[in-house]
Amino acid sequence: MKTILTAVVMAACAFSASSQAQTNDPKLEWATRLVALQQGPDLDSLVDQLATSASQDVISSWEPRLELITPQAKQAKVGEEINAEIVKFATDANKIIASKVAMVSRDALVPAYMDRFTLDELKQLTAFFESPAVKKYKATTPVLVNVFVQKLVESSRTEIQARAKQFAAVAEKIAGPLPAAKPPVAAPAKPAKK
């Protein structure tokens, strides 16, 4: 019994020493710190993009089905209900992906940094991301991106609209013109109350 107890105590000490060695690894500490510095709006934007992509996949698979399996008279109502479910799906997808960020950062990104950078390089990268200029850059980036996107849309709008008209004309030749809109049917007049 004493031999078993001694073996258990020695194994526990060995485990404790190895786990302390892992947590005292300066490279692990600096890689973890570096990954934490990279959390923020850019990562939130990536999560949004991934959730949007997942939502687009769902939409593209269900949109044709809706037209095939739903009678024309019910398509608008069914479409509204499905759109509400897609909004729920997108919200859930965003939450699911966001909930995995810390785990994936710890399990994949930290080791990737440790494999690719020396301790000195990790320290330099951390100092770079902690610098006031980079912090200001990261805080200002969404505003700068917005300025750029607005100007890009504005500068290309006329040409894109012209190209959309050109596409519509060619598509109409291929598919045929849209049916003429029917004038609204007037409701029968109600008899006047006496």
Short mmCIF file of the C-alpha atoms (twelve columns), coordinates in Angstrom:
data_MODEL
# 
_entry.id   MODEL 
# 
loop_
_atom_site.group_PDB 
_atom_site.id 
_atom_site.type_symbol 
_atom_site.label_atom_id 
_atom_site.label_alt_id 
_atom_site.label_comp_id 
_atom_site.label_asym_id 
_atom_site.label_seq_id 
_atom_site.Cartn_x 
_atom_site.Cartn_y 
_atom_site.Cartn_z 
_atom_site.pdbx_PDB_model_num 
ATOM 1   C CA . MET A 1   0.000   0.000  0.000   1 
ATOM 2   C CA . LYS A 2   2.877   2.333  0.888   1 
ATOM 3   C CA . THR A 3   4.452   1.678  -2.546  1 
ATOM 4   C CA . ILE A 4   1.225   2.583  -4.348  1 
ATOM 5   C CA . LEU A 5   0.854   5.764  -2.303  1 
ATOM 6   C CA . THR A 6   4.462   6.742  -3.032  1 
ATOM 7   C CA . ALA A 7   3.923   6.117  -6.761  1 
ATOM 8   C CA . VAL A 8   0.767   8.232  -6.765  1 
ATOM 9   C CA . VAL A 9   2.512   11.097 -4.939  1 
ATOM 10  C CA . MET A 10  5.495   10.946 -7.327  1 
ATOM 11  C CA . ALA A 11  3.189   10.903 -10.356 1 
ATOM 12  C CA . ALA A 12  1.280   13.885 -8.974  1 
ATOM 13  C CA . CYS A 13  4.535   15.777 -8.422  1 
ATOM 14  C CA . ALA A 14  5.694   14.970 -11.937 1 
ATOM 15  C CA . PHE A 15  2.358   16.112 -13.381 1 
ATOM 16  C CA . SER A 16  2.490   19.297 -11.307 1 
ATOM 17  C CA . ALA A 17  6.054   20.024 -12.457 1 
ATOM 18  C CA . SER A 18  5.186   19.428 -16.112 1 
ATOM 19  C CA . SER A 19  2.064   21.582 -15.923 1 
ATOM 20  C CA . GLN A 20  4.041   24.353 -14.217 1 
ATOM 21  C CA . ALA A 21  6.686   24.108 -16.928 1 
ATOM 22  C CA . GLN A 22  3.963   24.531 -19.538 1 
ATOM 23  C CA . THR A 23  2.392   27.540 -17.844 1 
ATOM 24  C CA . ASN A 24  5.796   29.154 -17.219 1 
ATOM 25  C CA . ASP A 25  6.771   28.907 -20.889 1 
ATOM 26  C CA . PRO A 26  7.550   32.521 -21.829 1 
ATOM 27  C CA . LYS A 27  6.823   31.788 -25.479 1 
ATOM 28  C CA . LEU A 28  3.339   30.545 -24.550 1 
ATOM 29  C CA . GLU A 29  2.745   33.622 -22.410 1 
ATOM 30  C CA . TRP A 30  3.841   36.032 -25.167 1 
ATOM 31  C CA . ALA A 31  1.907   34.197 -27.905 1 
ATOM 32  C CA . THR A 32  -1.224  34.226 -25.731 1 
ATOM 33  C CA . ARG A 33  -0.751  37.934 -25.050 1 
ATOM 34  C CA . LEU A 34  -0.255  38.648 -28.754 1 
ATOM 35  C CA . VAL A 35  -3.413  36.751 -29.716 1 
ATOM 36  C CA . ALA A 36  -5.410  38.622 -27.057 1 
ATOM 37  C CA . LEU A 37  -4.228  41.943 -28.515 1 
ATOM 38  C CA . GLN A 38  -5.671  40.997 -31.877 1 
ATOM 39  C CA . GLN A 39  -9.217  40.566 -30.559 1 
ATOM 40  C CA . GLY A 40  -11.573 43.420 -31.372 1 
ATOM 41  C CA . PRO A 41  -13.535 44.988 -34.224 1 
ATOM 42  C CA . ASP A 42  -11.622 43.196 -36.979 1 
ATOM 43  C CA . LEU A 43  -12.333 39.838 -35.404 1 
ATOM 44  C CA . ASP A 44  -15.965 40.804 -34.776 1 
ATOM 45  C CA . SER A 45  -16.216 41.721 -38.445 1 
ATOM 46  C CA . LEU A 46  -14.775 38.342 -39.437 1 
ATOM 47  C CA . VAL A 47  -17.329 36.572 -37.225 1 
ATOM 48  C CA . ASP A 48  -20.106 38.613 -38.892 1 
ATOM 49  C CA . GLN A 49  -18.772 37.703 -42.352 1 
ATOM 50  C CA . LEU A 50  -18.660 33.996 -41.512 1 
ATOM 51  C CA . ALA A 51  -22.199 34.095 -40.104 1 
ATOM 52  C CA . THR A 52  -23.414 35.989 -43.169 1 
ATOM 53  C CA . SER A 53  -21.771 33.423 -45.434 1 
ATOM 54  C CA . ALA A 54  -23.498 30.602 -43.566 1 
ATOM 55  C CA . SER A 55  -26.803 32.470 -43.876 1 
ATOM 56  C CA . GLN A 56  -26.277 32.990 -47.609 1 
ATOM 57  C CA . ASP A 57  -25.728 29.242 -48.012 1 
ATOM 58  C CA . VAL A 58  -29.055 28.575 -46.293 1 
ATOM 59  C CA . ILE A 59  -30.819 31.219 -48.397 1 
ATOM 60  C CA . SER A 60  -29.408 29.924 -51.678 1 
ATOM 61  C CA . SER A 61  -30.479 26.375 -50.874 1 
ATOM 62  C CA . TRP A 62  -34.015 27.333 -49.793 1 
ATOM 63  C CA . GLU A 63  -34.899 30.088 -52.252 1 
ATOM 64  C CA . PRO A 64  -35.383 27.738 -55.229 1 
ATOM 65  C CA . ARG A 65  -37.235 25.226 -53.049 1 
ATOM 66  C CA . LEU A 66  -39.655 27.900 -51.940 1 
ATOM 67  C CA . GLU A 67  -40.643 28.581 -55.532 1 
ATOM 68  C CA . LEU A 68  -40.945 24.868 -56.335 1 
ATOM 69  C CA . ILE A 69  -42.887 23.607 -53.332 1 
ATOM 70  C CA . THR A 70  -44.990 26.582 -52.324 1 
ATOM 71  C CA . PRO A 71  -48.085 27.550 -54.282 1 
ATOM 72  C CA . GLN A 72  -47.818 31.015 -55.840 1 
ATOM 73  C CA . ALA A 73  -50.618 32.350 -53.652 1 
ATOM 74  C CA . LYS A 74  -48.750 31.378 -50.457 1 
ATOM 75  C CA . GLN A 75  -45.209 32.341 -51.501 1 
ATOM 76  C CA . ALA A 76  -45.285 35.843 -50.005 1 
ATOM 77  C CA . LYS A 77  -46.498 34.652 -46.594 1 
ATOM 78  C CA . VAL A 78  -44.195 31.625 -46.533 1 
ATOM 79  C CA . GLY A 79  -41.336 33.845 -47.711 1 
ATOM 80  C CA . GLU A 80  -41.888 36.222 -44.787 1 
ATOM 81  C CA . GLU A 81  -41.900 33.337 -42.320 1 
ATOM 82  C CA . ILE A 82  -38.755 31.831 -43.819 1 
ATOM 83  C CA . ASN A 83  -37.054 35.249 -43.779 1 
ATOM 84  C CA . ALA A 84  -37.831 35.519 -40.055 1 
ATOM 85  C CA . GLU A 85  -36.241 32.103 -39.542 1 
ATOM 86  C CA . ILE A 86  -33.198 33.159 -41.580 1 
ATOM 87  C CA . VAL A 87  -32.761 36.178 -39.297 1 
ATOM 88  C CA . LYS A 88  -32.891 33.814 -36.299 1 
ATOM 89  C CA . PHE A 89  -30.423 31.489 -38.025 1 
ATOM 90  C CA . ALA A 90  -28.019 34.372 -38.735 1 
ATOM 91  C CA . THR A 91  -28.191 35.528 -35.112 1 
ATOM 92  C CA . ASP A 92  -27.574 31.991 -33.861 1 
ATOM 93  C CA . ALA A 93  -24.740 31.426 -36.365 1 
ATOM 94  C CA . ASN A 94  -23.067 34.625 -35.171 1 
ATOM 95  C CA . LYS A 95  -23.359 33.529 -31.524 1 
ATOM 96  C CA . ILE A 96  -22.073 30.022 -32.284 1 
ATOM 97  C CA . ILE A 97  -19.048 31.279 -34.223 1 
ATOM 98  C CA . ALA A 98  -18.281 33.992 -31.653 1 
ATOM 99  C CA . SER A 99  -18.421 31.391 -28.869 1 
ATOM 100 C CA . LYS A 100 -15.648 29.403 -30.570 1 
ATOM 101 C CA . VAL A 101 -13.190 32.318 -30.926 1 
ATOM 102 C CA . ALA A 102 -11.452 31.933 -27.558 1 
ATOM 103 C CA . MET A 103 -11.078 28.161 -27.893 1 
ATOM 104 C CA . VAL A 104 -9.767  28.316 -31.463 1 
ATOM 105 C CA . SER A 105 -7.434  31.171 -30.544 1 
ATOM 106 C CA . ARG A 106 -6.032  29.131 -27.648 1 
ATOM 107 C CA . ASP A 107 -5.909  25.771 -29.437 1 
ATOM 108 C CA . ALA A 108 -4.848  26.836 -32.936 1 
ATOM 109 C CA . LEU A 109 -3.636  30.407 -33.130 1 
ATOM 110 C CA . VAL A 110 -1.392  30.495 -30.029 1 
ATOM 111 C CA . PRO A 111 0.475   27.321 -31.079 1 
ATOM 112 C CA . ALA A 112 0.744   28.646 -34.651 1 
ATOM 113 C CA . TYR A 113 2.415   31.818 -33.376 1 
ATOM 114 C CA . MET A 114 4.698   29.754 -31.144 1 
ATOM 115 C CA . ASP A 115 5.750   27.566 -34.088 1 
ATOM 116 C CA . ARG A 116 6.404   30.451 -36.461 1 
ATOM 117 C CA . PHE A 117 8.005   33.102 -34.232 1 
ATOM 118 C CA . THR A 118 10.874  33.201 -31.770 1 
ATOM 119 C CA . LEU A 119 10.357  34.560 -28.269 1 
ATOM 120 C CA . ASP A 120 12.069  37.795 -29.288 1 
ATOM 121 C CA . GLU A 121 9.805   38.152 -32.346 1 
ATOM 122 C CA . LEU A 122 6.717   37.537 -30.211 1 
ATOM 123 C CA . LYS A 123 7.868   40.284 -27.850 1 
ATOM 124 C CA . GLN A 124 8.438   42.661 -30.792 1 
ATOM 125 C CA . LEU A 125 5.020   41.898 -32.287 1 
ATOM 126 C CA . THR A 126 3.354   42.401 -28.907 1 
ATOM 127 C CA . ALA A 127 5.139   45.739 -28.465 1 
ATOM 128 C CA . PHE A 128 3.992   46.726 -31.959 1 
ATOM 129 C CA . PHE A 129 0.326   45.903 -31.259 1 
ATOM 130 C CA . GLU A 130 0.499   47.612 -27.854 1 
ATOM 131 C CA . SER A 131 1.941   50.825 -29.314 1 
ATOM 132 C CA . PRO A 132 -0.276  53.933 -29.150 1 
ATOM 133 C CA . ALA A 133 -0.068  54.395 -32.926 1 
ATOM 134 C CA . VAL A 134 -1.360  50.886 -33.646 1 
ATOM 135 C CA . LYS A 135 -4.087  51.224 -31.014 1 
ATOM 136 C CA . LYS A 136 -5.185  54.479 -32.661 1 
ATOM 137 C CA . TYR A 137 -4.982  52.841 -36.091 1 
ATOM 138 C CA . LYS A 138 -7.195  49.951 -34.962 1 
ATOM 139 C CA . ALA A 139 -9.693  52.351 -33.377 1 
ATOM 140 C CA . THR A 140 -9.762  54.530 -36.504 1 
ATOM 141 C CA . THR A 141 -9.866  51.715 -39.062 1 
ATOM 142 C CA . PRO A 142 -13.684 51.307 -39.118 1 
ATOM 143 C CA . VAL A 143 -14.086 55.038 -39.819 1 
ATOM 144 C CA . LEU A 144 -11.415 54.942 -42.532 1 
ATOM 145 C CA . VAL A 145 -12.956 51.862 -44.119 1 
ATOM 146 C CA . ASN A 146 -16.365 53.564 -44.092 1 
ATOM 147 C CA . VAL A 147 -14.925 56.678 -45.780 1 
ATOM 148 C CA . PHE A 148 -13.271 54.476 -48.405 1 
ATOM 149 C CA . VAL A 149 -16.364 52.341 -49.049 1 
ATOM 150 C CA . GLN A 150 -18.671 55.365 -49.343 1 
ATOM 151 C CA . LYS A 151 -16.330 57.040 -51.840 1 
ATOM 152 C CA . LEU A 152 -15.871 53.795 -53.778 1 
ATOM 153 C CA . VAL A 153 -19.633 53.248 -54.038 1 
ATOM 154 C CA . GLU A 154 -20.193 56.877 -54.972 1 
ATOM 155 C CA . SER A 155 -17.498 56.862 -57.657 1 
ATOM 156 C CA . SER A 156 -18.714 53.621 -59.257 1 
ATOM 157 C CA . ARG A 157 -22.491 54.072 -58.857 1 
ATOM 158 C CA . THR A 158 -23.200 55.563 -62.312 1 
ATOM 159 C CA . GLU A 159 -21.220 52.898 -64.171 1 
ATOM 160 C CA . ILE A 160 -22.712 50.070 -62.092 1 
ATOM 161 C CA . GLN A 161 -26.249 51.369 -62.714 1 
ATOM 162 C CA . ALA A 162 -25.526 51.599 -66.449 1 
ATOM 163 C CA . ARG A 163 -24.161 48.047 -66.430 1 
ATOM 164 C CA . ALA A 164 -27.235 46.843 -64.502 1 
ATOM 165 C CA . LYS A 165 -29.481 48.361 -67.207 1 
ATOM 166 C CA . GLN A 166 -27.382 46.656 -69.877 1 
ATOM 167 C CA . PHE A 167 -27.712 43.344 -68.017 1 
ATOM 168 C CA . ALA A 168 -31.483 43.813 -67.681 1 
ATOM 169 C CA . ALA A 169 -31.824 44.441 -71.422 1 
ATOM 170 C CA . VAL A 170 -29.850 41.305 -72.305 1 
ATOM 171 C CA . ALA A 171 -31.676 39.227 -69.680 1 
ATOM 172 C CA . GLU A 172 -35.009 40.434 -71.057 1 
ATOM 173 C CA . LYS A 173 -33.970 39.320 -74.566 1 
ATOM 174 C CA . ILE A 174 -33.047 35.901 -73.188 1 
ATOM 175 C CA . ALA A 175 -35.999 35.370 -70.827 1 
ATOM 176 C CA . GLY A 176 -38.598 37.571 -72.440 1 
ATOM 177 C CA . PRO A 177 -40.160 40.778 -71.155 1 
ATOM 178 C CA . LEU A 178 -41.927 40.973 -67.834 1 
ATOM 179 C CA . PRO A 179 -45.694 40.736 -68.192 1 
ATOM 180 C CA . ALA A 180 -47.427 44.074 -68.210 1 
ATOM 181 C CA . ALA A 181 -48.759 45.096 -64.849 1 
ATOM 182 C CA . LYS A 182 -52.495 44.574 -64.575 1 
ATOM 183 C CA . PRO A 183 -54.460 47.595 -63.455 1 
ATOM 184 C CA . PRO A 184 -55.810 47.187 -59.943 1 
ATOM 185 C CA . VAL A 185 -59.320 45.821 -59.775 1 
ATOM 186 C CA . ALA A 186 -61.619 48.289 -58.098 1 
ATOM 187 C CA . ALA A 187 -63.573 46.928 -55.179 1 
ATOM 188 C CA . PRO A 188 -67.329 47.054 -55.613 1 
ATOM 189 C CA . ALA A 189 -68.843 50.138 -54.065 1 
ATOM 190 C CA . LYS A 190 -70.678 49.621 -50.814 1 
ATOM 191 C CA . PRO A 191 -74.272 50.774 -50.781 1 
ATOM 192 C CA . ALA A 192 -74.790 54.030 -48.945 1 
ATOM 193 C CA . LYS A 193 -76.352 53.749 -45.514 1 
ATOM 194 C CA . LYS A 194 -79.722 55.294 -45.119 1 
# 
